[in-house]
Amino acid sequence: MTVGPLITEITCTFIVAASILYRYGDWFRHHIIVTLSVLVAWYFSFLIIFILPLDVTSTAYRQCIQEHTLYVDETSFNDTANLSTTAVPHIIPSNETSICKLPWSYVPENVLPQLWRVLYWTSQFLTWFVLPLMQSYTKAGDFTVKGKLKSSLIDNAIYYGSYLVIATILLIYLAAKPDFEFDWPKLKAIAASASNTWGLFWLVLLLGYGLVDIPRSVWRSAIPGPLLSRLYFKAAKLNAEKSEAEENLEDYLEALQVALTRISPSDPLRKNADTISDKLPLEWRERMKRKSVNSNQMNDSDLNEKSLVRLHRQVIRALQRQHRTETQWYNLVEKIFDLEDVHRNIGSHEHYFKPSFEPTRSPWVARIRSPTLEWYWKCLLRRYVCQGLAMVLALLSVLVVWSELTFFNANPVLSIFAIFVNLAKEYYDYLSIELVSIATIAYMCVCAYSTVLKIRVLNLYYLAPHHQTDEYSLIFSGMLLCRLTPPMCLNFLGLIHMDSHIIKARLMETYYTQIMGHMDVLPIISDGFNIYFPMAILGLCLATYFSLGARFLTFIGFQQFVDDEDDITADLADEGRELIKREKRRRQRAEDSESRRRNVEVNNSARAERNRETGGLLVKRESSRSELFGSTSDNMSNEDDRYDQLFMQASRRIGDDVGSTPATLLTGSTDYRSSYTRSGPAPLRNFFDDV
C-alpha cells in the first residue's frame, strides 16, 4: 500500500488549478482573500473529480476481496433504508483472495474517508456562506469594511432566508414521521442530500444544453465560412451592448463629476468622492475631466454619504459591465480576424499563412510556429481534427444521455458506463476505469459549466483569459464548481451502478457515498426525482438540437441567430460585418502610424550613429543639400544625382585635407545613400470611415 499516486494527483491538481486561475485572474490586482478563496474552491472541486476514480478502483478491489472471503460480516453492506452509511469492517481474507490484483493507485482505507470529509464540507461552507458574502462584498458601495459587510449581509438576507424556510419545512416534515430520530449524523446527511438534490436539478438543465452545444460548436469551428456569419451577428449585438454599457457608465461619471465639483476639498465627503474616482481607469478619468457638466443639476441636499454610497455601487456595477463587454468585444474581434485570415488563405498555392496583423511573439515561438507550419495547421489539418473531435464528443454525449435514461435498470445492465466498468473489473483493468471515469466526469463538467457562461440571461459572468476576468465572475465560478461537482459525481456513480440506493442492490459502497450520503431524504425524492428527473436530459437535448429556445426567444422579440436566416438576422450579420471592417481599418491605421514612428526613430538613431563615425560629415551634407536645393526640394531623381556628384567632389577635398583616401569616403557616402529612403505622407483616407 502506498499513497504515492494520491500525493501525485493532489500535487498535479493544485498546479492545474493554480495555472488556470493565473490565466483568468489577476493575482496582483485582485484582493488576496478573493484569490485564495477561489483557488481553494477550484482546487477542492478538481480534487473531487480526479480522486473519485481512485475511490472507484479501491472499492472494486475491496469488493473482490469480500467476494472471495470465507466469513463476510453482513453489516459491511449498507441498509438502503438508512440515511447514513456504516463503515466497512475489517475482513479476514481466505487464500482465494490472491486472485484479486491490487490497483496500482490503491489508497489505504483510512485516508479517503478523512479526505472526503475535508473536501466536501470545506467546499460546501465556501459555496453556501463565504463566497456569496464575498460576491456581495465586491459590489457593495460602502466606504468602510463594516459598511460593506453589513450591506453584503442584507443583500444575502433573502437568499439565506429562503433556504432557512425550506430547511425548516423539511425538518418539520421529518419530525412528524414516527420512526425518525434526530441526531448529528442524520442532520449532516439531510444537509448533504438537500444540497446535492439542488445541484442535480440545475445539473440536468445545464447538461441538456451542453451535451449538444459542445460537439456542435466544435464541428462549426472546422468550417470558417458559416461560422463567420454567426460571429458577425454576435458582433452586432455585442457592439450594441458595449455602447449601452459605455453610455450607462458615462451617465454615472457625469454625476460623479458634479459631486466632485460641488464638494469642497475640506468637506469630509470629499474623501469618499475621491475613492469613487480612484476606481476609474485612467482613460475614463481623463474623459470625465474633459467633459463639461452643469454643476447646478444636483442640490447640496442630495450630496450626502448615502447618495455617495449609492453612486459608488452604481459605478462599480457599470465598470464591471463595461469591462466585460469590452473584453468580450476584443476577444470576439480577434477570433473573427483569425477566421477571416484562414478563410482568405485556404486557397493559397504558396502554402504560406499571411495574417492581417502580425502577432507579437517571442523569437523561439516564431521559429517553431513558422508561416508554412501555421498554414498547414489552420488551413488544412485543423478542419479534420475539429471534425474528428466533434464526432468523438457527439458519441460521448450519446453515451451519457443513454446511460442517464437507463442507469436505474440493474438487470439487465443497460448503462454503457456500468457495462464498461463491470467488464474492466473482471479483467482487473483499473487504469482503464480511472481514465474513463476522469474523462467522463470532466466532459460532463465542461458541458455544465460552459452552459452557464453562454446563457444570455446570465451574461453578468464571463471568464476571459489573459488576466481579464473580474473578481465577481471568479467568485461565481468558484460557487458554481463547489455546488455542481458533488451531485455530478454522485450522478456518475449511479451511471456506473456503484450507488446501492439507486439500483436497490446490496453492494459495497465507495467512501465517497459513505461520507456524503445519498439523495433520498424524502420518499418523493428517492423514489422519483433522483431517478426519473435525469431523463429530462433527453428532452432538453432535443430542444437544443432543433434550437427551440432560440426560435422562441426570436418569436417574443429577443433576436437570436437561427439556421434559417430571416431578414432581421441577415441585417444584423451585415451590420456586424461592417463593424468588423471598420475595426480592421482602425487597427491598420494605428499599426501604420506606429510603424512610421518606429522607422523615424530607427533612421534618426542610425543617422546620429553615422554622424559620430564620420565626424560631422553627414551634418555638412545635410546643410549642403539645403543650400544647393533649398528647403522646399521635391527630391526628384535628377537632383539627387547632381547632389551626389557635388558630394563626391567635396568628399575628395575633405579627404585630401584630413589625409583620408577618397575611396573610404566614397564608401561611406555610398552606405548613406543606400540607407536613405524617400518617404512621403500616407494617402489620405476617408474621414467618415469610422462614422
Protein Blocks (a to p, Z undefined) as FASTA:
>chain_A
ZZklmmmmmmmmmmmmmmmmmmmmcfklmcfklmmmmmmmmmmmmmmmmmmmmmmmmmmm
mmmmmmmcfbdcfklpccfkbmbdcddddddddfklmmpccdfkbccfklmmmmmmmmmm
mmmmmmmmmmmmmmmmmmpcbfbfklmmmmmmmmmmmmmmmmmmmmmmmmmmmmmpmkbc
cdfklmmmmmmmmmmmmmmmmmmmmmmmmmmmmmmmmmmmmpmklmmmmmmmmmmmmmmm
mmmmmmmmmmmmmmmmmmmmmpcfklmklmmmmmmmmmpcfklmmmmmmpccdfklpcfk
lmcfklmmmmmmmmmmmmmmmmmmmmmmmmmmmmmmmmmmmmmmmmpcklpacdfbdcdd
dfklmmmmgfklmmmmmmmmmmmmmmmmmmmmmmmmmmmmmmmmmmmpmbdcfbfklmmm
mmmmmnopaklmmmmmmmmmmmmmmmmmmmmmmpmklmmbccdehhiacfklmmmmmmmm
mmmmmmmmmmmmmmnopafklnopacdddfklmmnopadfbfklmmmmmmmmmmmmmmmm
mmmmnommmmmmmmnopacddfbdcfklmmmmmmmmmmmmmmmmmmmmmmmmmmmmmmmm
mmmmmmmmmmmmnnommmmmmmmmmmmnopkbghiaklmmmmmmmmmmmmmmmmmmnopa
fklmmmmmmmmmmmpccddddddddfklmZZ
